[in-house]
Amino acid sequence: MDFLAYQQLFQDILDGPNPPAPYDSPDYLNYTRLNWSRQQRWLKIGVLNEELVAVIKNIKKQQFWTVITEPWCGDAAHSLPFIHRLSELNPLIKVNYQLRDTAPFLIDQYLSNGKKTIPKLIIADQEKHDLAVWGSRPAACQLLYNRLLEEHVEMQQKKIELQKWYNEDKGVSLQNELLAILLTI
């Protein structure tokens, strides 16, 4: 699906009278509402890295970007808006959004330490050979997450700490990591 279809799916979940599992759980539905707000905010106010913009505009060969995600994913709410806006800068970039928990279960080919972590961005060439894989969160955010796990911080506090990190970072780390990737492929 393209980004508009993904956005529509998101809205259908939030607006539907009987949302499908796991969104039939009030916790999932509330978290998905928060993710919608976060995503919309970054689409409006997120600042794009000028060097990355130049590199993307200078891509001369078609690339296929696959994004594996789910509306319930908090990390995706902070990363997808930037990935989407960057992909719009060059018509040679074709993007396909895949749901982690729905067939064809593409995530099974892109596990992180044996886990189905999302979001994932897979960048492939014209022949659909993978050039790079990014995800599921910026390296500095992953370090924070790992520390919180080691300290046995409760889930609600983990969510607060990660949200604070994303708010302070403003998409800078994600974009720096994407820049480093695109400069090597």
Backbone bond lengths (Angstrom), bond angles and torsions (degrees), N, CA, C in turn:
res aa  C-N    CA-C-N  psi(-1)  N-CA   C-N-CA  omega(-1)  CA-C   N-CA-C  phi
1 M - - - 1.448 - - 1.528 108.69 -
2 D 1.298 116.90 155.47 1.454 120.05 175.70 1.532 109.24 -89.63
3 F 1.334 116.11 -179.70 1.459 119.56 -175.44 1.530 112.27 -64.06
4 L 1.331 116.52 -38.30 1.469 118.97 179.20 1.527 111.14 -63.10
5 A 1.328 117.00 -39.88 1.468 120.34 177.80 1.531 110.45 -66.36
6 Y 1.336 116.06 -38.06 1.466 119.53 177.01 1.530 110.11 -63.49
7 Q 1.314 116.92 -43.43 1.466 121.18 178.06 1.534 110.41 -61.64
8 Q 1.330 115.93 -40.47 1.469 119.95 179.60 1.524 110.93 -65.33
9 L 1.324 116.30 -41.49 1.464 120.72 176.27 1.529 110.39 -58.69
10 F 1.311 115.43 -45.70 1.466 122.56 177.56 1.531 109.06 -55.02
11 Q 1.340 116.84 -50.92 1.466 121.63 -178.11 1.518 111.65 -64.19
12 D 1.333 116.59 -40.13 1.470 119.89 179.24 1.522 111.04 -61.09
13 I 1.324 116.40 -38.89 1.466 120.49 177.66 1.529 109.93 -63.16
14 L 1.323 115.74 -44.74 1.467 120.17 -176.22 1.527 112.57 -73.23
15 D 1.329 116.78 -33.47 1.466 120.68 -174.95 1.521 113.99 -94.55
16 G 1.325 117.50 -15.99 1.461 120.77 -175.04 1.512 112.71 -69.25
17 P 1.338 117.11 145.26 1.463 120.45 179.58 1.533 112.71 -69.92
18 N 1.321 116.67 -28.89 1.465 121.55 -179.52 1.522 109.51 -132.62
19 P 1.325 117.59 78.73 1.465 119.27 -177.08 1.527 111.54 -61.84
20 P 1.336 116.89 145.65 1.465 120.10 -179.95 1.532 111.08 -71.44
21 A 1.330 115.56 162.42 1.468 120.44 174.72 1.522 108.13 -61.73
22 P 1.303 119.47 143.31 1.460 128.70 2.89 1.525 113.16 -87.72
23 Y 1.340 116.96 3.80 1.470 121.25 -173.97 1.526 112.82 -73.77
24 D 1.334 117.09 -6.63 1.460 120.40 174.51 1.522 111.00 -74.64
25 S 1.325 116.50 -8.60 1.463 121.90 173.29 1.531 108.31 -85.30
26 P 1.331 118.08 128.99 1.470 120.03 179.65 1.533 113.04 -55.39
27 D 1.331 117.59 -36.78 1.464 120.02 179.61 1.525 111.06 -63.46
28 Y 1.322 116.80 -47.23 1.468 120.76 178.90 1.520 110.77 -62.59
29 L 1.315 116.08 -44.02 1.461 119.87 -177.65 1.530 110.61 -64.48
30 N 1.328 117.48 -42.79 1.465 120.24 179.03 1.529 111.20 -64.91
31 Y 1.324 116.33 -41.44 1.463 119.41 179.21 1.527 110.43 -66.26
32 T 1.322 116.60 -35.67 1.464 120.85 177.94 1.532 110.03 -66.28
33 R 1.327 116.72 -37.74 1.482 120.07 175.54 1.534 110.64 -61.03
34 L 1.327 115.87 -44.16 1.462 119.75 176.94 1.524 110.77 -60.49
35 N 1.325 116.47 -43.10 1.467 120.41 -179.98 1.519 111.62 -63.17
36 W 1.319 117.08 -37.72 1.471 120.37 176.97 1.533 109.30 -60.17
37 S 1.326 116.71 -47.14 1.468 120.93 179.65 1.520 111.31 -61.08
38 R 1.314 116.44 -45.26 1.465 120.63 -179.86 1.520 110.78 -62.32
39 Q 1.317 115.84 -45.18 1.458 120.04 -179.70 1.526 111.06 -61.88
40 Q 1.316 116.97 -45.19 1.468 120.27 -179.36 1.533 111.03 -64.11
41 R 1.336 115.75 -37.24 1.465 119.54 178.65 1.526 110.79 -62.48
42 W 1.347 117.21 -47.58 1.469 119.35 -179.11 1.526 111.77 -67.42
43 L 1.325 116.98 -31.78 1.470 118.54 176.04 1.526 110.77 -62.97
44 K 1.337 116.31 -32.77 1.469 121.02 -178.09 1.529 113.01 -85.48
45 I 1.336 116.56 -44.23 1.467 117.82 -169.43 1.526 114.87 -112.27
46 G 1.333 117.55 -6.06 1.464 119.92 -178.69 1.519 111.71 -62.32
47 V 1.312 116.66 131.75 1.463 122.34 -179.52 1.523 108.68 -96.74
48 L 1.333 115.85 127.37 1.455 120.80 -179.59 1.525 110.77 -85.31
49 N 1.320 114.94 141.60 1.462 123.50 177.74 1.534 108.67 -69.18
50 E 1.322 116.77 121.02 1.468 121.05 -174.85 1.525 112.88 -61.92
51 E 1.325 117.19 -39.04 1.467 119.75 178.89 1.529 110.43 -66.29
52 L 1.307 117.03 -41.14 1.458 121.21 177.88 1.525 110.29 -64.85
53 V 1.315 117.29 -42.08 1.463 121.36 177.09 1.529 110.09 -56.71
54 A 1.323 117.11 -45.49 1.470 121.01 179.92 1.522 111.23 -62.87
55 V 1.323 117.17 -43.05 1.471 121.19 179.78 1.533 109.98 -62.75
56 I 1.318 116.98 -44.10 1.467 120.61 -179.55 1.523 110.77 -65.59
57 K 1.304 117.02 -43.49 1.468 119.74 179.12 1.524 111.57 -63.56
58 N 1.327 116.77 -23.47 1.461 121.62 -177.39 1.539 112.89 -91.13
59 I 1.319 118.84 0.68 1.467 120.94 176.79 1.525 108.00 -63.17
60 K 1.330 115.42 127.63 1.472 120.60 -174.30 1.526 113.46 -106.95
61 K 1.334 117.56 -15.83 1.461 121.59 179.68 1.518 109.14 -117.54
62 Q 1.334 114.42 145.22 1.457 119.25 -178.43 1.530 111.31 -57.34
63 Q 1.326 114.51 138.31 1.457 121.89 174.58 1.523 108.40 -125.45
64 F 1.323 115.16 146.06 1.456 122.09 175.79 1.521 107.71 -113.00
65 W 1.324 115.13 116.99 1.455 120.83 178.64 1.531 107.64 -104.64
66 T 1.303 115.83 125.21 1.464 121.29 174.95 1.519 107.10 -112.14
67 V 1.316 115.33 129.33 1.460 121.80 178.33 1.523 107.63 -114.25
68 I 1.324 115.73 120.80 1.462 120.90 176.28 1.527 106.61 -100.46
69 T 1.317 116.26 126.11 1.456 120.31 -171.73 1.525 111.26 -156.75
70 E 1.297 116.25 -178.16 1.469 125.42 170.99 1.527 107.24 -155.42
71 P 1.323 118.71 146.20 1.469 120.52 177.99 1.524 114.04 -59.17
72 W 1.328 118.59 -27.96 1.467 120.34 -179.75 1.521 113.19 -74.67
73 C 1.334 118.64 -9.51 1.460 122.20 -172.43 1.533 112.09 -80.54
74 G 1.313 115.81 114.06 1.463 121.19 179.62 1.519 112.93 -63.97
75 D 1.329 117.85 -40.74 1.462 120.14 178.81 1.529 110.72 -62.71
76 A 1.321 116.61 -38.08 1.467 120.24 179.79 1.526 111.28 -63.78
77 A 1.318 116.90 -36.65 1.466 120.28 -179.03 1.523 111.73 -60.08
78 H 1.322 116.76 -26.73 1.463 121.12 -179.11 1.526 112.55 -94.28
79 S 1.317 118.36 -21.77 1.463 121.17 -175.27 1.520 113.57 -101.51
80 L 1.326 118.06 -40.67 1.457 120.55 -175.18 1.523 114.51 -59.49
81 P 1.324 119.67 -38.39 1.467 117.54 178.98 1.535 112.56 -58.22
82 F 1.319 116.72 -39.32 1.465 119.82 178.90 1.523 110.98 -69.83
83 I 1.326 116.29 -44.09 1.468 120.06 178.80 1.526 109.56 -60.41
84 H 1.313 117.20 -44.45 1.461 121.35 179.31 1.534 111.45 -60.54
85 R 1.304 116.38 -51.88 1.473 119.65 -177.10 1.521 111.14 -62.84
86 L 1.327 117.56 -37.92 1.463 120.68 178.40 1.522 110.87 -66.74
87 S 1.322 117.16 -40.85 1.466 120.16 -178.57 1.521 112.12 -64.79
88 E 1.314 117.03 -26.95 1.467 121.04 -180.00 1.530 112.96 -71.40
89 L 1.312 116.92 -12.27 1.467 120.83 -175.36 1.524 113.83 -76.48
90 N 1.336 117.15 -15.92 1.460 119.28 -177.01 1.531 108.75 -141.19
91 P 1.353 116.79 120.60 1.472 119.66 -178.79 1.534 113.48 -66.49
92 L 1.322 117.61 -10.53 1.467 120.25 177.06 1.526 112.11 -78.81
93 I 1.329 116.97 -9.49 1.464 121.49 178.12 1.526 107.99 -94.86
94 K 1.317 115.19 119.29 1.466 121.98 177.31 1.529 107.15 -109.70
95 V 1.327 116.63 127.00 1.465 120.83 -174.90 1.522 110.81 -115.14
96 N 1.315 114.81 137.27 1.451 122.60 177.31 1.526 107.93 -128.07
97 Y 1.319 116.38 124.73 1.465 121.93 178.18 1.524 108.56 -97.24
98 Q 1.323 115.63 127.79 1.457 122.57 179.66 1.527 108.53 -119.99
99 L 1.314 116.32 140.53 1.459 120.28 176.62 1.522 109.54 -85.07
100 R 1.309 115.70 135.78 1.460 121.13 -178.64 1.522 111.65 -61.31
101 D 1.334 116.88 -40.83 1.449 121.99 -168.91 1.528 113.86 -99.16
102 T 1.333 116.87 19.42 1.456 122.37 -179.08 1.524 109.07 -131.28
103 A 1.329 116.60 144.61 1.469 120.21 177.48 1.524 108.87 -53.35
104 P 1.316 118.26 139.49 1.462 128.96 19.55 1.526 115.06 -92.31
105 F 1.310 120.23 15.56 1.466 124.51 176.67 1.532 111.55 53.08
106 L 1.312 114.99 49.27 1.463 122.53 179.55 1.525 111.80 -56.93
107 I 1.323 116.96 -28.61 1.462 121.31 -178.51 1.522 111.77 -56.05
108 D 1.327 117.46 -28.58 1.467 120.56 -178.40 1.529 112.23 -60.49
109 Q 1.325 117.05 -20.79 1.464 121.54 178.03 1.529 112.16 -90.93
110 Y 1.321 117.38 -6.33 1.472 121.32 -174.02 1.530 111.59 -133.38
111 L 1.317 115.91 46.23 1.453 120.34 -179.84 1.530 110.91 -70.95
112 S 1.319 115.94 150.58 1.466 123.00 173.97 1.515 107.70 -112.73
113 N 1.308 116.73 111.68 1.467 121.26 -176.69 1.521 111.24 51.85
114 G 1.344 115.64 39.86 1.457 121.39 178.21 1.517 114.69 79.55
115 K 1.348 117.72 4.82 1.458 121.30 -176.52 1.526 111.07 -113.78
116 K 1.326 115.56 153.91 1.466 122.91 -178.39 1.529 111.04 -89.71
117 T 1.325 116.56 56.65 1.460 120.20 -176.76 1.529 110.66 -75.05
118 I 1.319 114.44 140.52 1.467 120.70 178.30 1.514 109.15 -135.93
119 P 1.317 117.39 162.13 1.458 128.16 2.78 1.523 111.48 -77.19
120 K 1.321 114.45 159.68 1.460 122.49 172.78 1.517 106.83 -125.63
121 L 1.309 115.36 139.95 1.459 122.02 172.00 1.516 106.69 -117.83
122 I 1.326 116.38 120.58 1.456 122.22 177.04 1.521 106.80 -111.42
123 I 1.325 116.19 122.78 1.463 121.48 178.86 1.520 107.28 -105.97
124 A 1.336 115.85 122.46 1.463 121.52 -178.50 1.528 109.67 -123.07
125 D 1.334 114.34 158.44 1.467 119.86 179.63 1.523 110.97 -88.14
126 Q 1.336 115.78 -172.28 1.465 121.71 -177.44 1.528 112.20 -59.10
127 E 1.330 116.29 -31.43 1.468 120.77 -179.96 1.532 111.50 -87.65
128 K 1.331 115.69 5.53 1.465 123.41 179.91 1.527 112.52 67.37
129 H 1.332 116.88 28.72 1.461 121.72 171.78 1.527 107.72 -88.79
130 D 1.313 116.24 132.90 1.463 120.03 -179.59 1.522 110.83 -62.87
131 L 1.327 115.17 129.58 1.460 122.07 175.18 1.527 110.68 -99.87
132 A 1.339 115.77 -33.05 1.461 120.46 -177.31 1.524 109.58 -164.07
133 V 1.324 114.95 154.73 1.465 121.97 174.68 1.523 106.58 -132.88
134 W 1.327 115.48 131.08 1.463 120.95 176.11 1.530 107.62 -122.38
135 G 1.327 115.66 146.97 1.452 119.96 171.24 1.514 110.93 136.62
136 S 1.242 116.51 160.98 1.449 128.38 18.80 1.526 113.81 -105.18
137 R 1.299 115.83 -10.23 1.472 119.06 176.45 1.520 107.53 -151.86
138 P 1.345 117.25 160.70 1.472 119.41 177.49 1.530 111.40 -55.89
139 A 1.325 116.19 149.22 1.471 122.27 -174.53 1.529 112.56 -54.85
140 A 1.320 117.70 -43.40 1.470 120.03 -179.08 1.527 111.02 -66.00
141 C 1.302 116.91 -36.53 1.461 121.12 176.89 1.529 109.94 -68.13
142 Q 1.331 117.00 -37.95 1.462 120.58 177.54 1.525 111.00 -63.76
143 L 1.332 116.63 -39.02 1.466 119.99 176.81 1.527 110.66 -61.14
144 L 1.330 115.96 -43.35 1.466 120.14 176.98 1.530 109.89 -60.69
145 Y 1.319 116.87 -46.97 1.458 121.03 -179.44 1.535 110.88 -59.30
146 N 1.329 115.97 -45.38 1.463 120.39 179.25 1.533 111.26 -60.35
147 R 1.338 116.80 -42.26 1.461 120.85 178.58 1.531 110.82 -63.15
148 L 1.330 116.08 -42.78 1.463 119.96 178.95 1.536 111.25 -62.72
149 L 1.332 116.07 -37.42 1.469 120.00 176.27 1.524 111.08 -64.18
150 E 1.330 115.69 -45.92 1.469 120.59 -179.12 1.523 111.58 -61.76
151 E 1.325 115.82 -33.91 1.461 120.79 -179.55 1.534 112.19 -85.57
152 H 1.316 117.17 1.78 1.469 122.98 178.62 1.525 111.96 56.42
153 V 1.326 115.99 40.75 1.467 121.70 177.79 1.527 108.73 -69.80
154 E 1.318 116.33 138.22 1.463 121.05 179.79 1.525 110.70 -62.16
155 M 1.332 116.11 150.93 1.466 122.21 -174.82 1.531 112.61 -54.50
156 Q 1.322 117.65 -43.95 1.466 119.72 -178.33 1.530 110.86 -61.79
157 Q 1.306 117.64 -41.11 1.465 121.20 178.84 1.523 110.41 -68.47
158 K 1.341 117.36 -37.33 1.477 120.89 176.45 1.520 109.92 -58.65
159 K 1.326 116.23 -45.94 1.471 120.72 -179.67 1.533 110.50 -59.73
160 I 1.325 116.29 -41.83 1.471 120.97 180.00 1.525 110.41 -64.08
161 E 1.321 116.56 -45.80 1.477 120.61 -179.13 1.526 111.47 -63.90
162 L 1.336 117.28 -42.03 1.463 120.48 179.23 1.527 110.53 -66.67
163 Q 1.327 116.89 -41.18 1.461 120.58 178.22 1.534 110.28 -61.23
164 K 1.310 116.24 -43.18 1.467 120.90 178.10 1.533 110.01 -60.53
165 W 1.333 116.60 -43.28 1.474 120.24 179.37 1.526 110.66 -60.50
166 Y 1.322 116.94 -48.00 1.470 120.65 -179.58 1.535 111.37 -62.33
167 N 1.323 116.49 -40.84 1.471 119.42 179.66 1.523 111.55 -63.40
168 E 1.322 116.84 -39.60 1.469 120.26 -179.51 1.532 111.86 -74.87
169 D 1.328 117.10 -34.44 1.467 121.81 -177.29 1.531 112.32 -75.03
170 K 1.318 117.86 -34.27 1.464 123.77 176.58 1.531 114.13 59.02
171 G 1.324 117.25 31.12 1.466 120.45 177.48 1.512 115.01 82.62
172 V 1.329 117.23 2.59 1.465 121.55 -177.02 1.530 111.29 -65.70
173 S 1.322 117.58 -47.78 1.465 120.89 -177.07 1.524 111.67 -63.80
174 L 1.315 116.83 -45.96 1.466 120.86 177.24 1.529 110.15 -54.85
175 Q 1.318 116.24 -49.02 1.460 119.85 -176.91 1.530 112.13 -66.69
176 N 1.321 117.50 -36.46 1.469 119.70 176.26 1.526 110.77 -64.70
177 E 1.319 116.70 -38.91 1.458 120.16 178.27 1.534 110.89 -67.75
178 L 1.325 117.55 -41.33 1.461 120.32 176.88 1.521 111.31 -64.63
179 L 1.321 117.18 -38.49 1.464 121.40 176.74 1.524 110.34 -60.08
180 A 1.312 117.04 -47.38 1.476 121.01 179.92 1.535 109.78 -60.47
181 I 1.319 117.22 -40.94 1.471 121.03 179.03 1.522 110.64 -63.74
182 L 1.325 116.51 -51.00 1.460 120.66 -175.08 1.531 112.47 -66.83
183 L 1.311 117.41 -26.28 1.465 120.04 177.18 1.533 111.80 -73.58
184 T 1.336 116.83 -17.25 1.472 119.17 -177.85 1.525 112.76 -101.75
185 I 1.319 118.66 -7.08 1.476 118.78 -178.71 1.520 111.54 -108.78
